[in-house]
Amino acid sequence: MLGDQIGELSGRVTGTRVLPGDDYRYVKMEVSFQQSGQVCGAQSEDYGTITVFERVPGQLYGEGQGFLGTADGEGAIWNGHGVGKMAGQGMAMSFRFSIAYQAGESGKLARLKDVLVIGEHEVDASGNTKTRLWEWK
């Protein structure tokens, strides 16, 4: 069941790299980003890298990992995957994803260790990002 919205972040793509695919007919693209905003009521910074490829015509698939840290010194690592599509010119992409966090036993981010997080990640043509997070109960 969809739970509360627990975060909203914005930022930008910080790097891209084209990688060979597992099959000669396609390539993978590695995309790194940095975002800041509120997660679980704490001012947070999010750093991540996803590997994206076109799985079927028109559908992108991505897997990634990253680190979420708060201004108070808390941290959580994450692993996730999702599906998306190109959303216009340049780097524009739109993804829907799920993330599992590893967080500490106490503090504002502790809630993340007990739920699956689902979200929306949008990238505009210039590489600006916007991400919204919800808990899945």
C-alpha positions in Angstrom: 0.0 0.0 0.0 1.3 3.5 -0.9 2.3 5.3 2.3 3.4 8.8 3.1 5.5 11.0 0.9 8.8 11.0 2.7 11.1 13.0 0.5 11.6 15.5 -2.3 15.0 16.3 -3.8 16.4 18.3 -6.7 19.8 18.6 -8.2 21.6 17.8 -11.4 23.4 15.1 -13.4 27.1 15.3 -12.6 28.4 12.9 -15.2 27.6 10.5 -18.0 29.6 7.7 -19.6 28.7 5.2 -22.4 29.5 1.6 -21.6 29.5 -1.5 -23.8 26.3 -3.5 -23.5 26.0 -7.2 -22.7 25.0 -7.7 -26.4 26.6 -6.0 -29.4 23.2 -4.5 -30.4 23.0 -2.0 -27.6 25.0 0.1 -25.2 24.6 1.1 -21.6 24.8 4.6 -20.2 26.1 5.3 -16.7 24.6 8.5 -15.2 25.7 10.0 -11.9 23.8 12.7 -10.0 23.8 14.8 -6.9 20.6 16.1 -5.2 19.6 17.9 -2.1 16.3 18.3 -0.2 14.2 16.9 2.6 14.0 13.1 3.4 12.2 12.0 6.5 12.1 15.6 7.7 15.9 16.0 7.5 17.9 18.2 5.2 19.7 15.7 3.0 22.2 15.2 0.2 21.8 12.3 -2.2 24.6 11.0 -4.4 24.1 8.2 -6.9 25.0 6.4 -10.1 22.6 4.4 -12.3 23.3 2.3 -15.3 20.6 2.6 -17.9 19.9 0.7 -21.1 17.0 0.3 -23.5 15.5 -3.1 -22.6 12.7 -3.0 -25.3 12.1 -0.3 -27.8 10.9 2.8 -25.9 11.5 1.4 -22.4 14.6 2.2 -20.4 15.7 0.0 -17.5 18.1 1.2 -14.8 19.9 -0.1 -11.7 21.8 2.0 -9.3 23.3 2.6 -5.9 24.1 5.6 -3.8 24.5 7.4 -0.5 22.0 9.6 1.4 23.5 11.8 4.1 21.9 14.4 6.4 23.2 17.7 7.7 23.2 16.1 11.2 25.7 13.4 10.1 23.3 10.5 9.6 23.7 8.3 6.5 22.0 5.5 4.5 23.1 3.6 1.5 20.7 2.6 -1.2 20.2 0.1 -4.1 17.4 0.5 -6.5 16.0 -0.3 -10.0 13.3 1.1 -12.2 11.8 1.6 -15.6 11.5 4.8 -17.6 11.5 6.5 -21.0 13.2 9.3 -22.8 11.1 12.4 -22.2 12.2 14.9 -24.8 15.5 16.3 -26.1 18.9 16.1 -24.6 19.2 14.2 -21.3 15.4 14.3 -20.6 14.3 11.0 -18.9 11.4 10.0 -16.7 11.8 7.0 -14.3 9.6 5.2 -11.8 11.7 3.1 -9.3 12.0 1.2 -6.0 14.8 1.6 -3.5 15.9 -0.4 -0.5 17.9 1.5 2.1 20.3 0.4 4.7 20.1 2.9 7.6 21.0 3.0 11.2 18.8 1.9 14.1 18.0 5.4 15.3 17.7 8.9 14.0 15.5 10.5 11.4 16.6 8.1 8.6 16.0 4.9 10.7 12.5 4.8 9.2 14.1 3.9 5.8 15.4 0.6 6.9 11.9 -0.8 7.5 10.1 0.1 4.2 10.5 -0.2 0.5 10.7 3.3 -1.0 9.1 4.0 -4.4 9.6 7.2 -6.4 9.6 9.3 -9.4 12.8 10.7 -10.9 12.6 13.3 -13.7 15.6 14.7 -15.6 15.1 17.7 -18.0 17.0 18.3 -21.2 19.7 20.3 -19.3 20.3 17.6 -16.8 18.4 19.1 -13.9 16.8 16.4 -11.6 13.7 16.2 -9.4 12.9 13.2 -7.3 9.9 12.4 -5.0 9.9 9.5 -2.6 7.1 7.6 -0.9 7.1 4.7 1.5 5.5 1.4 0.4 3.9 -0.3 3.4 
